[in-house]
Amino acid sequence: MAVTGDETDAEMEVSLSHVAAATGDMPAYQIRTPTTTLPQGVVMAASPGTLHSPQQLAEEATRKRELRLLKNREAAKECRRRKKEYIKCLESRVAVLEVQNKKLIEELETLKDICSSKTD
């Protein structure tokens, strides 16, 4: 199918989709035009409220740094709290396992005594 210069983007989009569907080609690609049209050479600038003096930029950087440090302190505090909780959990598990191990050793000794008395 030939595309002439007279066809609009919508007609071209429909005709390309139709050709792909008719030939069984997968997938059907569509040509779309950009949603915004800016004149050639126009650069989008930041909004007027974002332009600051060097002093404002320094204050903003200081504020951001202080906020980052505060968040980092809070995160470190939470990390230490979780670590203490984890260690307490491990310590209690060790205590339980030591008691269990001691009982098993006593049971083993008892069974050994029973077995040795039967064989004598």
N, CA and C atoms as an extended XYZ file, in Angstrom:
360
Properties=species:S:1:pos:R:3:atomname:S:1:resname:S:1:resid:I:1 pbc="F F F"
N         0.847       -1.171        0.000 N   MET     1
C         0.000        0.000        0.000 CA  MET     1
C         0.888        1.228        0.000 C   MET     1
N         0.623        2.153       -0.878 N   ALA     2
C         1.408        3.384       -0.968 CA  ALA     2
C         0.733        4.446       -0.123 C   ALA     2
N         1.545        5.228        0.559 N   VAL     3
C         1.017        6.316        1.374 CA  VAL     3
C         1.321        7.603        0.655 C   VAL     3
N         0.270        8.363        0.393 N   THR     4
C         0.451        9.635       -0.305 CA  THR     4
C         0.552       10.754        0.711 C   THR     4
N         1.018       11.864        0.297 N   GLY     5
C         1.157       13.014        1.179 CA  GLY     5
C        -0.180       13.616        1.558 C   GLY     5
N        -1.251       13.251        0.842 N   ASP     6
C        -2.570       13.819        1.109 CA  ASP     6
C        -3.257       13.152        2.304 C   ASP     6
N        -2.813       11.956        2.681 N   GLU     7
C        -3.484       11.243        3.765 CA  GLU     7
C        -3.171       11.894        5.111 C   GLU     7
N        -4.147       11.937        5.977 N   THR     8
C        -3.927       12.468        7.322 CA  THR     8
C        -3.329       11.372        8.177 C   THR     8
N        -2.843       11.749        9.360 N   ASP     9
C        -2.254       10.773       10.273 CA  ASP     9
C        -3.272        9.726       10.674 C   ASP     9
N        -4.509       10.137       10.899 N   ALA    10
C        -5.542        9.193       11.313 CA  ALA    10
C        -5.815        8.190       10.200 C   ALA    10
N        -5.883        8.694        8.931 N   GLU    11
C        -6.110        7.785        7.802 CA  GLU    11
C        -4.949        6.816        7.656 C   GLU    11
N        -3.711        7.318        7.836 N   MET    12
C        -2.536        6.468        7.718 CA  MET    12
C        -2.558        5.412        8.822 C   MET    12
N        -2.931        5.794       10.030 N   GLU    13
C        -2.986        4.872       11.157 CA  GLU    13
C        -3.997        3.768       10.873 C   GLU    13
N        -5.169        4.146       10.400 N   VAL    14
C        -6.213        3.171       10.098 CA  VAL    14
C        -5.765        2.273        8.953 C   VAL    14
N        -5.179        2.839        7.907 N   SER    15
C        -4.790        2.032        6.753 CA  SER    15
C        -3.651        1.090        7.107 C   SER    15
N        -2.690        1.502        7.944 N   LEU    16
C        -1.609        0.619        8.344 CA  LEU    16
C        -2.127       -0.514        9.210 C   LEU    16
N        -3.077       -0.223       10.096 N   SER    17
C        -3.657       -1.263       10.935 CA  SER    17
C        -4.418       -2.253       10.068 C   SER    17
N        -5.132       -1.721        9.064 N   HIS    18
C        -5.922       -2.565        8.181 CA  HIS    18
C        -5.021       -3.500        7.369 C   HIS    18
N        -3.897       -2.985        6.869 N   VAL    19
C        -2.965       -3.802        6.081 CA  VAL    19
C        -2.383       -4.907        6.953 C   VAL    19
N        -1.971       -4.584        8.158 N   ALA    20
C        -1.383       -5.581        9.045 CA  ALA    20
C        -2.402       -6.657        9.384 C   ALA    20
N        -3.659       -6.250        9.610 N   ALA    21
C        -4.685       -7.224        9.948 CA  ALA    21
C        -5.015       -8.090        8.740 C   ALA    21
N        -5.022       -7.514        7.544 N   ALA    22
C        -5.370       -8.255        6.343 CA  ALA    22
C        -4.289       -9.256        5.977 C   ALA    22
N        -3.023       -8.904        6.198 N   THR    23
C        -1.945       -9.811        5.820 CA  THR    23
C        -1.644      -10.819        6.908 C   THR    23
N        -2.219      -10.642        8.088 N   GLY    24
C        -1.986      -11.571        9.177 CA  GLY    24
C        -0.685      -11.322        9.906 C   GLY    24
N        -0.040      -10.180        9.622 N   ASP    25
C         1.199       -9.857       10.325 CA  ASP    25
C         0.887       -9.562       11.782 C   ASP    25
N         1.707      -10.052       12.670 N   MET    26
C         1.528       -9.797       14.094 CA  MET    26
C         2.758       -9.095       14.601 C   MET    26
N         2.738       -8.189       15.424 N   PRO    27
C         1.603       -7.406       15.873 CA  PRO    27
C         1.334       -6.255       14.911 C   PRO    27
N         0.201       -5.591       15.061 N   ALA    28
C        -0.152       -4.455       14.217 CA  ALA    28
C         0.419       -3.192       14.844 C   ALA    28
N         1.317       -2.541       14.146 N   TYR    29
C         1.936       -1.319       14.655 CA  TYR    29
C         1.143       -0.128       14.176 C   TYR    29
N         1.013        0.852       15.029 N   GLN    30
C         0.269        2.045       14.670 CA  GLN    30
C         1.186        3.251       14.791 C   GLN    30
N         1.010        4.200       13.881 N   ILE    31
C         1.784        5.430       13.912 CA  ILE    31
C         0.947        6.474       14.627 C   ILE    31
N         1.533        7.106       15.622 N   ARG    32
C         0.800        8.112       16.377 CA  ARG    32
C         1.584        9.420       16.350 C   ARG    32
N         0.853       10.505       16.407 N   THR    33
C         1.496       11.814       16.428 CA  THR    33
C         1.727       12.231       17.871 C   THR    33
N         2.731       13.051       18.146 N   PRO    34
C         2.971       13.507       19.513 CA  PRO    34
C         1.787       14.310       20.027 C   PRO    34
N         1.544       14.231       21.338 N   THR    35
C         0.392       14.925       21.920 CA  THR    35
C         0.648       16.418       22.074 C   THR    35
N         1.896       16.820       22.221 N   THR    36
C         2.188       18.250       22.352 CA  THR    36
C         2.930       18.715       21.117 C   THR    36
N         2.625       19.908       20.697 N   THR    37
C         3.322       20.473       19.542 CA  THR    37
C         3.925       21.803       19.959 C   THR    37
N         5.242       21.815       20.082 N   LEU    38
C         5.956       23.044       20.408 CA  LEU    38
C         6.665       23.535       19.165 C   LEU    38
N         6.786       24.833       19.010 N   PRO    39
C         7.542       25.344       17.867 CA  PRO    39
C         8.983       24.851       17.929 C   PRO    39
N         9.576       24.669       16.774 N   GLN    40
C        10.954       24.184       16.692 CA  GLN    40
C        11.886       25.117       17.449 C   GLN    40
N        12.770       24.560       18.282 N   GLY    41
C        13.748       25.353       18.997 CA  GLY    41
C        13.279       25.879       20.341 C   GLY    41
N        12.023       25.626       20.729 N   VAL    42
C        11.523       26.097       22.014 CA  VAL    42
C        11.902       25.072       23.067 C   VAL    42
N        12.507       25.536       24.134 N   VAL    43
C        12.911       24.658       25.228 CA  VAL    43
C        12.001       24.930       26.407 C   VAL    43
N        11.502       23.858       27.019 N   MET    44
C        10.633       24.033       28.175 CA  MET    44
C        11.497       24.414       29.376 C   MET    44
N        11.189       25.521       30.001 N   ALA    45
C        11.938       25.992       31.161 CA  ALA    45
C        11.229       25.548       32.425 C   ALA    45
N        11.942       25.611       33.524 N   ALA    46
C        11.348       25.268       34.812 CA  ALA    46
C        10.298       26.313       35.155 C   ALA    46
N         9.377       25.948       36.018 N   SER    47
C         8.337       26.892       36.403 CA  SER    47
C         8.977       28.074       37.137 C   SER    47
N         8.356       29.241       37.079 N   PRO    48
C         8.958       30.440       37.664 CA  PRO    48
C         9.241       30.298       39.162 C   PRO    48
N         8.475       29.508       39.885 N   GLY    49
C         8.675       29.367       41.320 CA  GLY    49
C         9.909       28.561       41.682 C   GLY    49
N        10.541       27.900       40.729 N   THR    50
C        11.686       27.056       41.044 CA  THR    50
C        13.019       27.771       40.854 C   THR    50
N        13.007       28.981       40.353 N   LEU    51
C        14.253       29.711       40.171 CA  LEU    51
C        14.631       30.371       41.493 C   LEU    51
N        15.852       30.082       41.998 N   HIS    52
C        16.266       30.566       43.308 CA  HIS    52
C        17.610       31.276       43.209 C   HIS    52
N        17.864       32.092       44.209 N   SER    53
C        19.168       32.747       44.313 CA  SER    53
C        20.160       31.750       44.899 C   SER    53
N        21.453       32.013       44.791 N   PRO    54
C        22.457       31.104       45.366 CA  PRO    54
C        22.258       30.877       46.866 C   PRO    54
N        21.821       31.919       47.585 N   GLN    55
C        21.583       31.774       49.027 CA  GLN    55
C        20.419       30.812       49.267 C   GLN    55
N        19.350       30.932       48.476 N   GLN    56
C        18.211       30.035       48.620 CA  GLN    56
C        18.612       28.596       48.280 C   GLN    56
N        19.456       28.446       47.262 N   LEU    57
C        19.913       27.107       46.892 CA  LEU    57
C        20.738       26.486       48.012 C   LEU    57
N        21.593       27.298       48.655 N   ALA    58
C        22.409       26.804       49.763 CA  ALA    58
C        21.525       26.418       50.947 C   ALA    58
N        20.521       27.248       51.242 N   GLU    59
C        19.599       26.941       52.340 CA  GLU    59
C        18.815       25.668       52.051 C   GLU    59
N        18.389       25.521       50.812 N   GLU    60
C        17.648       24.316       50.402 CA  GLU    60
C        18.534       23.077       50.538 C   GLU    60
N        19.795       23.198       50.118 N   ALA    61
C        20.726       22.069       50.237 CA  ALA    61
C        20.954       21.714       51.703 C   ALA    61
N        21.085       22.735       52.550 N   THR    62
C        21.274       22.501       53.988 CA  THR    62
C        20.042       21.823       54.578 C   THR    62
N        18.869       22.305       54.206 N   ARG    63
C        17.619       21.719       54.700 CA  ARG    63
C        17.492       20.270       54.262 C   ARG    63
N        17.809       19.993       52.998 N   LYS    64
C        17.740       18.620       52.490 CA  LYS    64
C        18.738       17.715       53.209 C   LYS    64
N        19.935       18.243       53.474 N   ARG    65
C        20.962       17.459       54.169 CA  ARG    65
C        20.510       17.124       55.586 C   ARG    65
N        19.958       18.136       56.287 N   GLU    66
C        19.488       17.917       57.651 CA  GLU    66
C        18.348       16.895       57.673 C   GLU    66
N        17.453       16.994       56.708 N   LEU    67
C        16.356       16.037       56.613 CA  LEU    67
C        16.878       14.626       56.352 C   LEU    67
N        17.860       14.522       55.457 N   ARG    68
C        18.461       13.222       55.149 CA  ARG    68
C        19.158       12.640       56.378 C   ARG    68
N        19.890       13.483       57.103 N   LEU    69
C        20.578       13.027       58.316 CA  LEU    69
C        19.581       12.582       59.380 C   LEU    69
N        18.481       13.317       59.513 N   LEU    70
C        17.448       12.954       60.481 CA  LEU    70
C        16.836       11.596       60.122 C   LEU    70
N        16.499       11.424       58.857 N   LYS    71
C        15.942       10.141       58.411 CA  LYS    71
C        16.938        9.012       58.627 C   LYS    71
N        18.201        9.290       58.368 N   ASN    72
C        19.236        8.272       58.548 CA  ASN    72
C        19.371        7.894       60.026 C   ASN    72
N        19.311        8.908       60.926 N   ARG    73
C        19.376        8.621       62.367 CA  ARG    73
C        18.206        7.751       62.800 C   ARG    73
N        17.016        8.084       62.316 N   GLU    74
C        15.824        7.306       62.666 CA  GLU    74
C        15.939        5.878       62.136 C   GLU    74
N        16.412        5.726       60.915 N   ALA    75
C        16.577        4.400       60.332 CA  ALA    75
C        17.611        3.585       61.106 C   ALA    75
N        18.711        4.240       61.520 N   ALA    76
C        19.747        3.550       62.288 CA  ALA    76
C        19.211        3.131       63.652 C   ALA    76
N        18.427        3.999       64.280 N   LYS    77
C        17.826        3.678       65.577 CA  LYS    77
C        16.898        2.473       65.446 C   LYS    77
N        16.079        2.466       64.416 N   GLU    78
C        15.170        1.338       64.177 CA  GLU    78
C        15.958        0.057       63.885 C   GLU    78
N        17.027        0.177       63.157 N   CYS    79
C        17.873       -0.977       62.837 CA  CYS    79
C        18.491       -1.552       64.115 C   CYS    79
N        18.984       -0.683       64.989 N   ARG    80
C        19.552       -1.158       66.264 CA  ARG    80
C        18.491       -1.825       67.130 C   ARG    80
N        17.271       -1.263       67.144 N   ARG    81
C        16.177       -1.854       67.908 CA  ARG    81
C        15.841       -3.256       67.397 C   ARG    81
N        15.741       -3.394       66.066 N   ARG    82
C        15.449       -4.709       65.475 CA  ARG    82
C        16.562       -5.706       65.768 C   ARG    82
N        17.814       -5.235       65.735 N   LYS    83
C        18.948       -6.112       66.007 CA  LYS    83
C        18.905       -6.608       67.451 C   LYS    83
N        18.602       -5.715       68.411 N   LYS    84
C        18.492       -6.118       69.814 CA  LYS    84
C        17.386       -7.146       69.990 C   LYS    84
N        16.254       -6.908       69.341 N   GLU    85
C        15.132       -7.843       69.421 CA  GLU    85
C        15.532       -9.210       68.846 C   GLU    85
N        16.234       -9.196       67.738 N   TYR    86
C        16.698      -10.433       67.099 CA  TYR    86
C        17.658      -11.188       68.020 C   TYR    86
N        18.575      -10.458       68.652 N   ILE    87
C        19.547      -11.088       69.549 CA  ILE    87
C        18.839      -11.682       70.771 C   ILE    87
N        17.848      -10.964       71.328 N   LYS    88
C        17.084      -11.503       72.458 CA  LYS    88
C        16.371      -12.788       72.051 C   LYS    88
N        15.821      -12.788       70.865 N   CYS    89
C        15.136      -13.974       70.353 CA  CYS    89
C        16.124      -15.141       70.248 C   CYS    89
N        17.299      -14.871       69.717 N   LEU    90
C        18.313      -15.924       69.589 CA  LEU    90
C        18.769      -16.424       70.958 C   LEU    90
N        18.949      -15.496       71.903 N   GLU    91
C        19.383      -15.893       73.242 CA  GLU    91
C        18.351      -16.788       73.921 C   GLU    91
N        17.073      -16.440       73.765 N   SER    92
C        16.040      -17.285       74.371 CA  SER    92
C        15.982      -18.646       73.686 C   SER    92
N        16.196      -18.671       72.399 N   ARG    93
C        16.213      -19.951       71.676 CA  ARG    93
C        17.397      -20.803       72.142 C   ARG    93
N        18.544      -20.184       72.352 N   VAL    94
C        19.718      -20.903       72.854 CA  VAL    94
C        19.408      -21.510       74.215 C   VAL    94
N        18.762      -20.722       75.087 N   ALA    95
C        18.422      -21.222       76.421 CA  ALA    95
C        17.502      -22.432       76.331 C   ALA    95
N        16.484      -22.360       75.476 N   VAL    96
C        15.556      -23.478       75.310 CA  VAL    96
C        16.291      -24.698       74.765 C   VAL    96
N        17.132      -24.496       73.787 N   LEU    97
C        17.860      -25.624       73.193 CA  LEU    97
C        18.864      -26.238       74.175 C   LEU    97
N        19.472      -25.399       75.019 N   GLU    98
C        20.398      -25.936       76.022 CA  GLU    98
C        19.660      -26.820       77.019 C   GLU    98
N        18.469      -26.372       77.456 N   VAL    99
C        17.659      -27.184       78.371 CA  VAL    99
C        17.260      -28.491       77.698 C   VAL    99
N        16.823      -28.397       76.452 N   GLN   100
C        16.421      -29.590       75.705 CA  GLN   100
C        17.610      -30.539       75.540 C   GLN   100
N        18.769      -29.988       75.226 N   ASN   101
C        19.968      -30.802       75.048 CA  ASN   101
C        20.338      -31.508       76.358 C   ASN   101
N        20.232      -30.783       77.481 N   LYS   102
C        20.551      -31.368       78.783 CA  LYS   102
C        19.605      -32.529       79.096 C   LYS   102
N        18.297      -32.350       78.813 N   LYS   103
C        17.323      -33.425       79.045 CA  LYS   103
C        17.630      -34.631       78.165 C   LYS   103
N        17.992      -34.398       76.916 N   LEU   104
C        18.305      -35.504       76.010 CA  LEU   104
C        19.554      -36.254       76.446 C   LEU   104
N        20.540      -35.530       76.934 N   ILE   105
C        21.764      -36.177       77.429 CA  ILE   105
C        21.430      -37.050       78.642 C   ILE   105
N        20.587      -36.520       79.557 N   GLU   106
C        20.177      -37.308       80.734 CA  GLU   106
C        19.401      -38.546       80.301 C   GLU   106
N        18.512      -38.394       79.314 N   GLU   107
C        17.739      -39.541       78.824 CA  GLU   107
C        18.659      -40.567       78.184 C   GLU   107
N        19.642      -40.096       77.448 N   LEU   108
C        20.604      -41.004       76.817 CA  LEU   108
C        21.375      -41.788       77.880 C   LEU   108
N        21.818      -41.115       78.929 N   GLU   109
C        22.535      -41.790       80.013 CA  GLU   109
C        21.642      -42.824       80.688 C   GLU   109
N        20.383      -42.465       80.905 N   THR   110
C        19.442      -43.405       81.517 CA  THR   110
C        19.266      -44.633       80.635 C   THR   110
N        19.101      -44.423       79.329 N   LEU   111
C        18.930      -45.546       78.404 CA  LEU   111
C        20.190      -46.397       78.330 C   LEU   111
N        21.341      -45.772       78.377 N   LYS   112
C        22.598      -46.533       78.384 CA  LYS   112
C        22.683      -47.415       79.629 C   LYS   112
N        22.304      -46.856       80.791 N   ASP   113
C        22.317      -47.615       82.031 CA  ASP   113
C        21.374      -48.811       81.957 C   ASP   113
N        20.180      -48.582       81.394 N   ILE   114
C        19.187      -49.666       81.252 CA  ILE   114
C        19.728      -50.761       80.335 C   ILE   114
N        20.301      -50.366       79.223 N   CYS   115
C        20.820      -51.325       78.252 CA  CYS   115
C        22.017      -52.100       78.843 C   CYS   115
N        22.892      -51.443       79.546 N   SER   116
C        24.056      -52.107       80.097 CA  SER   116
C        23.657      -53.051       81.226 C   SER   116
N        22.620      -52.729       82.004 N   SER   117
C        22.173      -53.616       83.077 CA  SER   117
C        21.478      -54.857       82.508 C   SER   117
N        20.796      -54.745       81.390 N   LYS   118
C        20.110      -55.873       80.750 CA  LYS   118
C        21.130      -56.843       80.144 C   LYS   118
N        22.216      -56.314       79.594 N   THR   119
C        23.211      -57.187       78.948 CA  THR   119
C        24.074      -57.893       79.994 C   THR   119
N        24.117      -57.421       81.207 N   ASP   120
C        24.941      -58.070       82.240 CA  ASP   120
C        24.275      -59.224       82.848 C   ASP   120
